Amino acid sequence: MKITGIQRLEDCLDGSRVYSYQFDQPWTRESILQLSALGKLDYFADFPRPFFRIRASGGLQIKGVEGLDYCRVVLPRSQRDDFPQTLDELLASRA
């Protein structure tokens, strides 16, 4: 999976920013499980639309739905610059 677009959605009062990350293919079970390298993974595969959430140190959060080609990312101020490259490298390394 590769990031094909990033859209800024909103700012939070704590200085975090919320983005929508678009990918070149939809989330699969395997690509969702890869995200566990970033933090605590909650994966609700039994939901009618399987939902996942990552919560990492420093306030990073990723939320998405299996089968969609985008996810919502909350980036704390300290991770804004490095995160897109970190996520791209993680997903590319397991392809």
N, CA, C and O atoms as a MOPAC input file, in Angstrom:
PM7 MOZYME 1SCF
protein

 N      0.83900 1    -1.18600 1     0.00000 1
 C      0.00000 1     0.00000 1     0.00000 1
 C      0.87900 1     1.24200 1     0.00000 1
 O      1.91600 1     1.29600 1     0.66200 1
 N      0.44200 1     2.22400 1    -0.75000 1
 C      1.13600 1     3.49600 1    -0.78300 1
 C      0.14300 1     4.62800 1    -0.51700 1
 O     -1.01900 1     4.56200 1    -0.91800 1
 N      0.61800 1     5.64700 1     0.15700 1
 C     -0.18800 1     6.84300 1     0.40400 1
 C     -0.30900 1     7.60300 1    -0.91400 1
 O      0.69600 1     7.91900 1    -1.55200 1
 N     -1.55100 1     7.89600 1    -1.31800 1
 C     -1.76400 1     8.64700 1    -2.55400 1
 C     -2.26900 1    10.06100 1    -2.30400 1
 O     -2.26200 1    10.89700 1    -3.20700 1
 N     -2.70400 1    10.32600 1    -1.08400 1
 C     -3.18000 1    11.66400 1    -0.77400 1
 C     -3.35700 1    11.85400 1     0.71900 1
 O     -3.65400 1    10.91100 1     1.45400 1
 N     -3.17000 1    13.08400 1     1.15100 1
 C     -3.36900 1    13.45100 1     2.54900 1
 C     -4.17000 1    14.73900 1     2.55500 1
 O     -3.77600 1    15.73100 1     1.94100 1
 N     -5.30500 1    14.71600 1     3.25800 1
 C     -6.14500 1    15.90100 1     3.36200 1
 C     -6.27900 1    16.29700 1     4.82800 1
 O     -6.66500 1    15.48400 1     5.66700 1
 N     -5.96300 1    17.52400 1     5.12300 1
 C     -6.11000 1    18.02500 1     6.48500 1
 C     -7.57800 1    18.28400 1     6.76400 1
 O     -8.25800 1    18.96500 1     5.99700 1
 N     -8.06300 1    17.73000 1     7.88000 1
 C     -9.47900 1    17.85800 1     8.21600 1
 C     -9.74200 1    18.90700 1     9.27800 1
 O    -10.63600 1    19.73700 1     9.11500 1
 N     -8.97600 1    18.88700 1    10.37100 1
 C     -9.25400 1    19.80800 1    11.47100 1
 C     -8.07700 1    19.87700 1    12.42900 1
 O     -7.15400 1    19.06600 1    12.35600 1
 N     -8.12000 1    20.84100 1    13.31600 1
 C     -7.13900 1    20.97400 1    14.38800 1
 C     -7.83600 1    20.71500 1    15.71600 1
 O     -9.02100 1    21.00600 1    15.87700 1
 N     -7.09200 1    20.16800 1    16.65800 1
 C     -7.61500 1    19.94100 1    18.00300 1
 C     -7.04600 1    20.98600 1    18.94900 1
 O     -6.01900 1    21.59700 1    18.65400 1
 N     -7.69300 1    21.19100 1    20.06100 1
 C     -7.25800 1    22.20300 1    21.01800 1
 C     -5.88800 1    21.90000 1    21.61200 1
 O     -5.18500 1    22.81800 1    22.03200 1
 N     -5.49500 1    20.61700 1    21.65300 1
 C     -4.20100 1    20.26100 1    22.23000 1
 C     -3.04300 1    20.39500 1    21.23800 1
 O     -1.91500 1    20.02000 1    21.55500 1
 N     -3.31200 1    20.92600 1    20.04400 1
 C     -2.26600 1    21.10400 1    19.04400 1
 C     -2.17400 1    19.95800 1    18.05600 1
 O     -1.38000 1    20.01500 1    17.11700 1
 N     -2.97200 1    18.91900 1    18.25000 1
 C     -2.99700 1    17.80400 1    17.31200 1
 C     -3.73000 1    18.22400 1    16.04200 1
 O     -4.52600 1    19.16200 1    16.05000 1
 N     -3.45000 1    17.51900 1    14.96000 1
 C     -4.15200 1    17.75400 1    13.70200 1
 C     -4.76900 1    16.44700 1    13.23000 1
 O     -4.22900 1    15.36900 1    13.47400 1
 N     -5.90200 1    16.55400 1    12.55400 1
 C     -6.60800 1    15.38700 1    12.04900 1
 C     -6.52400 1    15.40400 1    10.52500 1
 O     -6.77200 1    16.42600 1     9.88600 1
 N     -6.17200 1    14.25900 1     9.96200 1
 C     -6.00300 1    14.11900 1     8.51900 1
 C     -6.77700 1    12.91200 1     8.00700 1
 O     -7.05700 1    11.97500 1     8.75500 1
 N     -7.11600 1    12.94800 1     6.73400 1
 C     -7.60900 1    11.77900 1     6.02700 1
 C     -6.48000 1    11.32900 1     5.10600 1
 O     -6.00500 1    12.09500 1     4.26900 1
 N     -6.05900 1    10.08000 1     5.27000 1
 C     -5.01200 1     9.49700 1     4.43700 1
 C     -5.66200 1     8.59700 1     3.40300 1
 O     -6.42200 1     7.69400 1     3.75500 1
 N     -5.36800 1     8.83500 1     2.12300 1
 C     -5.89000 1     8.04300 1     1.01300 1
 C     -4.78600 1     7.10000 1     0.53800 1
 O     -3.62000 1     7.48900 1     0.48500 1
 N     -5.14800 1     5.85900 1     0.19200 1
 C     -4.18800 1     4.85100 1    -0.23400 1
 C     -4.52800 1     4.32300 1    -1.62300 1
 O     -5.63600 1     4.52500 1    -2.11900 1
 N     -3.57000 1     3.64800 1    -2.24400 1
 C     -3.76200 1     3.12900 1    -3.59200 1
 C     -4.57500 1     1.83700 1    -3.63900 1
 O     -4.88400 1     1.34400 1    -4.72400 1
 N     -4.92100 1     1.29000 1    -2.49400 1
 C     -5.75000 1     0.09300 1    -2.42300 1
 C     -6.46600 1     0.06400 1    -1.07600 1
 O     -6.06100 1     0.75500 1    -0.14100 1
 N     -7.52200 1    -0.72900 1    -0.97600 1
 C     -8.28000 1    -0.75600 1     0.28600 1
 C     -7.54900 1    -1.51900 1     1.38900 1
 O     -6.67400 1    -2.34500 1     1.13100 1
 N     -7.93700 1    -1.21500 1     2.61800 1
 C     -7.38800 1    -1.91800 1     3.77300 1
 C     -7.82600 1    -3.37900 1     3.75200 1
 O     -8.99600 1    -3.68200 1     3.51500 1
 N     -6.88800 1    -4.27200 1     3.99900 1
 C     -7.17500 1    -5.69200 1     4.13500 1
 C     -6.81400 1    -6.10400 1     5.56100 1
 O     -6.17900 1    -5.34400 1     6.29200 1
 N     -7.21400 1    -7.28700 1     5.94200 1
 C     -6.86800 1    -7.79600 1     7.27200 1
 C     -5.35100 1    -7.75200 1     7.47800 1
 O     -4.87800 1    -7.34400 1     8.53900 1
 N     -4.60000 1    -8.16800 1     6.46900 1
 C     -3.13800 1    -8.20800 1     6.58100 1
 C     -2.53900 1    -6.81300 1     6.74300 1
 O     -1.64900 1    -6.61300 1     7.57000 1
 N     -3.01700 1    -5.85600 1     5.96700 1
 C     -2.46300 1    -4.49800 1     6.08400 1
 C     -2.84700 1    -3.86300 1     7.41300 1
 O     -2.07300 1    -3.08400 1     7.96900 1
 N     -4.01500 1    -4.18000 1     7.92400 1
 C     -4.42700 1    -3.67100 1     9.23800 1
 C     -3.53200 1    -4.25000 1    10.33000 1
 O     -3.09700 1    -3.52500 1    11.22600 1
 N     -3.26000 1    -5.53700 1    10.26100 1
 C     -2.41700 1    -6.17300 1    11.27400 1
 C     -0.99500 1    -5.60800 1    11.26700 1
 O     -0.33800 1    -5.58200 1    12.30800 1
 N     -0.51800 1    -5.16000 1    10.11700 1
 C      0.80900 1    -4.52900 1    10.03300 1
 C      0.90200 1    -3.29100 1    10.91700 1
 O      1.96700 1    -2.97500 1    11.44600 1
 N     -0.20400 1    -2.60500 1    11.06900 1
 C     -0.20900 1    -1.36300 1    11.84300 1
 C      0.09300 1    -1.57800 1    13.31900 1
 O      0.39800 1    -0.62200 1    14.03200 1
 N      0.01300 1    -2.81000 1    13.78200 1
 C      0.29800 1    -3.06800 1    15.19800 1
 C      1.73500 1    -2.70400 1    15.55400 1
 O      2.05500 1    -2.55500 1    16.73300 1
 N      2.60800 1    -2.55700 1    14.55500 1
 C      3.98000 1    -2.10600 1    14.80400 1
 C      4.00900 1    -0.66200 1    15.29900 1
 O      5.00700 1    -0.22800 1    15.87500 1
 N      2.93400 1     0.07900 1    15.08500 1
 C      2.88200 1     1.48800 1    15.49600 1
 C      2.34200 1     1.68500 1    16.90200 1
 O      2.61400 1     2.70900 1    17.52800 1
 N      1.57600 1     0.71700 1    17.41100 1
 C      0.97500 1     0.88000 1    18.73600 1
 C     -0.06400 1    -0.18300 1    18.99800 1
 O     -0.08300 1    -1.22200 1    18.33900 1
 N     -0.93600 1     0.07900 1    19.96600 1
 C     -1.97400 1    -0.88300 1    20.35400 1
 C     -3.06100 1    -0.92900 1    19.28800 1
 O     -3.67900 1     0.08500 1    18.96300 1
 N     -3.28200 1    -2.12400 1    18.75100 1
 C     -4.28600 1    -2.32400 1    17.71100 1
 C     -5.57500 1    -2.87500 1    18.31200 1
 O     -5.55900 1    -3.88900 1    19.00900 1
 N     -6.68100 1    -2.20700 1    18.04100 1
 C     -8.01400 1    -2.73200 1    18.32400 1
 C     -8.62200 1    -3.02300 1    16.95900 1
 O     -8.79300 1    -2.11600 1    16.14400 1
 N     -8.95000 1    -4.29400 1    16.70900 1
 C     -9.47800 1    -4.70000 1    15.40400 1
 C    -10.76900 1    -5.46100 1    15.63500 1
 O    -10.77400 1    -6.52300 1    16.25800 1
 N    -11.85300 1    -4.91700 1    15.13300 1
 C    -13.17100 1    -5.49000 1    15.34100 1
 C    -13.63700 1    -6.14800 1    14.04600 1
 O    -14.48000 1    -5.61300 1    13.32700 1
 N    -13.06500 1    -7.32700 1    13.76500 1
 C    -13.31200 1    -8.03600 1    12.51400 1
 C    -14.74000 1    -8.54100 1    12.39500 1
 O    -15.21100 1    -8.78800 1    11.28500 1
 N    -15.44200 1    -8.70000 1    13.51600 1
 C    -16.80700 1    -9.22700 1    13.49600 1
 C    -17.87000 1    -8.16500 1    13.27000 1
 O    -19.04700 1    -8.49800 1    13.13100 1
 N    -17.48600 1    -6.90000 1    13.23100 1
 C    -18.45600 1    -5.84200 1    12.94800 1
 C    -18.95200 1    -5.99800 1    11.50700 1
 O    -18.22700 1    -6.53500 1    10.66900 1
 N    -20.15400 1    -5.54600 1    11.20600 1
 C    -20.64300 1    -5.60200 1     9.82100 1
 C    -19.68600 1    -4.90900 1     8.84200 1
 O    -19.51800 1    -5.35300 1     7.70600 1
 N    -19.07200 1    -3.83100 1     9.29200 1
 C    -17.98900 1    -3.16900 1     8.54700 1
 C    -16.77700 1    -3.20200 1     9.47800 1
 O    -16.64400 1    -2.34500 1    10.35100 1
 N    -15.88500 1    -4.19400 1     9.29400 1
 C    -14.76300 1    -4.37100 1    10.23900 1
 C    -13.96900 1    -3.08000 1    10.44900 1
 O    -13.47900 1    -2.46800 1     9.50000 1
 N    -13.86100 1    -2.69300 1    11.70100 1
 C    -13.27000 1    -1.42500 1    12.11200 1
 C    -11.93900 1    -1.67900 1    12.80600 1
 O    -11.78600 1    -2.67300 1    13.51500 1
 N    -10.96400 1    -0.77000 1    12.60000 1
 C     -9.70400 1    -0.86700 1    13.33500 1
 C     -9.33800 1     0.48600 1    13.90800 1
 O     -9.73300 1     1.53800 1    13.40500 1
 N     -8.56000 1     0.41300 1    14.99000 1
 C     -8.07500 1     1.62300 1    15.66500 1
 C     -6.69500 1     1.32200 1    16.22200 1
 O     -6.48700 1     0.28400 1    16.85000 1
 N     -5.76300 1     2.21900 1    15.99500 1
 C     -4.42000 1     2.14900 1    16.57200 1
 C     -4.28800 1     3.30200 1    17.54300 1
 O     -4.64900 1     4.43700 1    17.23100 1
 N     -3.77000 1     3.00600 1    18.72000 1
 C     -3.44800 1     4.04700 1    19.69400 1
 C     -1.99200 1     3.88400 1    20.06300 1
 O     -1.59000 1     2.85600 1    20.60700 1
 N     -1.20400 1     4.90000 1    19.76600 1
 C      0.23100 1     4.83300 1    19.99300 1
 C      0.65300 1     5.86800 1    21.02800 1
 O     -0.10900 1     6.76100 1    21.39800 1
 N      1.87900 1     5.71800 1    21.47600 1
 C      2.41000 1     6.67100 1    22.45300 1
 C      2.41900 1     8.07800 1    21.86500 1
 O      2.58000 1     8.26500 1    20.65900 1
 N      2.24700 1     9.03900 1    22.72400 1
 C      2.28800 1    10.42500 1    22.30000 1
 C      0.97900 1    10.94900 1    21.74400 1
 O      0.89500 1    12.12400 1    21.38400 1
 N     -0.05300 1    10.10600 1    21.66400 1
 C     -1.34800 1    10.57400 1    21.21100 1
 C     -1.70800 1    10.25100 1    19.77300 1
 O     -2.79400 1    10.62000 1    19.32700 1
 N     -0.84200 1     9.57900 1    19.03200 1
 C     -1.14500 1     9.18400 1    17.66200 1
 C     -2.32600 1     8.22100 1    17.64900 1
 O     -2.36300 1     7.27700 1    18.43700 1
 N     -3.29200 1     8.45200 1    16.75800 1
 C     -4.42900 1     7.55300 1    16.57900 1
 C     -4.69400 1     7.37000 1    15.09400 1
 O     -4.60500 1     8.31800 1    14.31300 1
 N     -5.02000 1     6.14500 1    14.71500 1
 C     -5.41000 1     5.83500 1    13.34400 1
 C     -6.71600 1     5.05800 1    13.43400 1
 O     -6.82400 1     4.11100 1    14.21400 1
 N     -7.70400 1     5.45100 1    12.64400 1
 C     -8.99900 1     4.76600 1    12.63500 1
 C     -9.41800 1     4.53500 1    11.19500 1
 O     -9.25700 1     5.40500 1    10.33900 1
 N     -9.96200 1     3.33800 1    10.93700 1
 C    -10.40700 1     3.05500 1     9.59000 1
 C    -11.30600 1     1.84200 1     9.52800 1
 O    -11.61100 1     1.21900 1    10.54600 1
 N    -11.72500 1     1.51600 1     8.32100 1
 C    -12.62800 1     0.40500 1     8.07400 1
 C    -12.01100 1    -0.48500 1     7.00100 1
 O    -11.58100 1    -0.01000 1     5.95000 1
 N    -11.97600 1    -1.78000 1     7.28600 1
 C    -11.47900 1    -2.74400 1     6.30800 1
 C    -12.32000 1    -2.63200 1     5.03700 1
 O    -13.54500 1    -2.52700 1     5.10300 1
 N    -11.66000 1    -2.65400 1     3.89000 1
 C    -12.35500 1    -2.55400 1     2.61300 1
 C    -12.40100 1    -1.15300 1     2.03600 1
 O    -12.70600 1    -0.98400 1     0.85500 1
 N    -12.10300 1    -0.13800 1     2.84700 1
 C    -12.03000 1     1.23500 1     2.35300 1
 C    -10.57800 1     1.58400 1     2.05700 1
 O     -9.66700 1     0.95900 1     2.59800 1
 N    -10.35700 1     2.57100 1     1.20800 1
 C     -8.98900 1     2.93000 1     0.83100 1
 C     -8.49500 1     4.20300 1     1.51900 1
 O     -7.61200 1     4.88800 1     1.00300 1
 N     -9.05300 1     4.51000 1     2.65700 1
 C     -8.61300 1     5.68000 1     3.41900 1
 C     -8.75900 1     5.39400 1     4.91000 1
 O     -9.41000 1     4.43000 1     5.31300 1
 N     -8.14100 1     6.25100 1     5.71900 1
 C     -8.29100 1     6.17100 1     7.16800 1
 C     -8.14900 1     7.57900 1     7.74100 1
 O     -7.70200 1     8.50300 1     7.06100 1
 N     -8.53200 1     7.71500 1     8.98200 1
 C     -8.45000 1     8.99600 1     9.69500 1
 C     -7.26900 1     8.90700 1    10.65400 1
 O     -7.12700 1     7.92400 1    11.38100 1
 N     -6.43100 1     9.92400 1    10.65300 1
 C     -5.22100 1     9.92900 1    11.47700 1
 C     -5.19100 1    11.19800 1    12.31600 1
 O     -5.34100 1    12.30500 1    11.80000 1
 N     -4.99300 1    11.01700 1    13.63200 1
 C     -4.80600 1    12.14900 1    14.53800 1
 C     -3.32300 1    12.17900 1    14.88100 1
 O     -2.79200 1    11.25800 1    15.50100 1
 N     -2.66800 1    13.25400 1    14.46700 1
 C     -1.22500 1    13.40300 1    14.69600 1
 C     -0.96200 1    14.45400 1    15.75800 1
 O     -1.34600 1    15.61200 1    15.59900 1
 N     -0.30700 1    14.05400 1    16.84700 1
 C      0.10100 1    15.05000 1    17.83400 1
 C      1.18200 1    15.94400 1    17.23300 1
 O      1.85100 1    15.56500 1    16.27100 1
 N      1.33800 1    17.08400 1    17.78500 1
 C      2.31100 1    18.06600 1    17.27600 1
 C      3.69800 1    17.45000 1    17.05900 1
 O      4.36900 1    17.77000 1    16.07800 1
 N      4.12500 1    16.57800 1    17.96000 1
 C      5.48200 1    16.02000 1    17.90200 1
 C      5.69900 1    15.02800 1    16.76900 1
 O      6.84600 1    14.69700 1    16.46900 1
 N      4.63700 1    14.54200 1    16.12700 1
 C      4.79800 1    13.51300 1    15.10600 1
 C      4.36600 1    13.96300 1    13.70900 1
 O      4.32200 1    13.14100 1    12.79400 1
 N      4.05700 1    15.21000 1    13.52800 1
 C      3.53400 1    15.68500 1    12.24800 1
 C      4.49900 1    15.51500 1    11.08700 1
 O      4.07500 1    15.17200 1     9.98300 1
 N      5.76800 1    15.74300 1    11.30900 1
 C      6.72100 1    15.73300 1    10.20100 1
 C      7.13900 1    14.33800 1     9.77200 1
 O      7.29100 1    14.08700 1     8.57700 1
 N      7.32900 1    13.42600 1    10.71400 1
 C      7.87400 1    12.11900 1    10.40400 1
 C      6.83400 1    11.06000 1    10.09100 1
 O      7.16300 1    10.06100 1     9.45100 1
 N      5.60000 1    11.24000 1    10.51300 1
 C      4.62400 1    10.16300 1    10.41200 1
 C      4.31700 1     9.70200 1     8.99100 1
 O      4.30400 1     8.49300 1     8.76000 1
 N      4.06900 1    10.58400 1     8.02400 1
 C      3.73600 1    10.07700 1     6.68100 1
 C      4.80400 1     9.13800 1     6.12500 1
 O      4.47400 1     8.10300 1     5.54500 1
 N      6.05600 1     9.48100 1     6.29300 1
 C      7.13600 1     8.62800 1     5.80500 1
 C      7.19800 1     7.32300 1     6.60100 1
 O      7.41200 1     6.26100 1     6.01700 1
 N      7.01700 1     7.38500 1     7.91000 1
 C      7.03800 1     6.18600 1     8.75200 1
 C      5.94000 1     5.21200 1     8.32100 1
 O      6.20000 1     4.01700 1     8.18200 1
 N      4.72400 1     5.70400 1     8.10900 1
 C      3.61900 1     4.84700 1     7.70300 1
 C      3.86700 1     4.27400 1     6.30900 1
 O      3.64200 1     3.08500 1     6.08500 1
 N      4.31800 1     5.08800 1     5.38400 1
 C      4.61300 1     4.61600 1     4.02600 1
 C      5.64900 1     3.50200 1     4.04300 1
 O      5.49000 1     2.49000 1     3.36100 1
 N      6.71900 1     3.68900 1     4.82600 1
 C      7.78000 1     2.67600 1     4.90400 1
 C      7.28300 1     1.38900 1     5.55000 1
 O      7.65100 1     0.30200 1     5.10500 1
 N      6.45900 1     1.48800 1     6.58400 1
 C      5.93100 1     0.30900 1     7.24600 1
 C      5.08400 1    -0.51500 1     6.27600 1
 O      5.26100 1    -1.72900 1     6.17400 1
 N      4.17700 1     0.13100 1     5.57300 1
 C      3.29400 1    -0.59200 1     4.65500 1
 C      4.04600 1    -1.13100 1     3.44700 1
 O      3.73100 1    -2.21600 1     2.95800 1
 N      5.03200 1    -0.39200 1     2.96000 1
 C      5.81700 1    -0.84700 1     1.80000 1
 C      6.72300 1    -2.01900 1     2.15500 1
 O      6.96900 1    -2.88800 1     1.31900 1
 N      7.21900 1    -2.04900 1     3.38300 1
 C      8.16100 1    -3.09400 1     3.77000 1
 C      7.50400 1    -4.46300 1     3.87800 1
 O      8.20000 1    -5.47800 1     3.83100 1
 N      6.21800 1    -4.51800 1     4.01900 1
 C      5.49900 1    -5.78700 1     4.17700 1
 C      4.77400 1    -6.19000 1     2.89000 1
 O      4.08300 1    -7.20900 1     2.86500 1
 N      4.92200 1    -5.41800 1     1.84700 1
 C      4.18600 1    -5.70300 1     0.59600 1
 C      4.73800 1    -6.91000 1    -0.11500 1
 O      4.23800 1    -7.28500 1    -1.17500 1

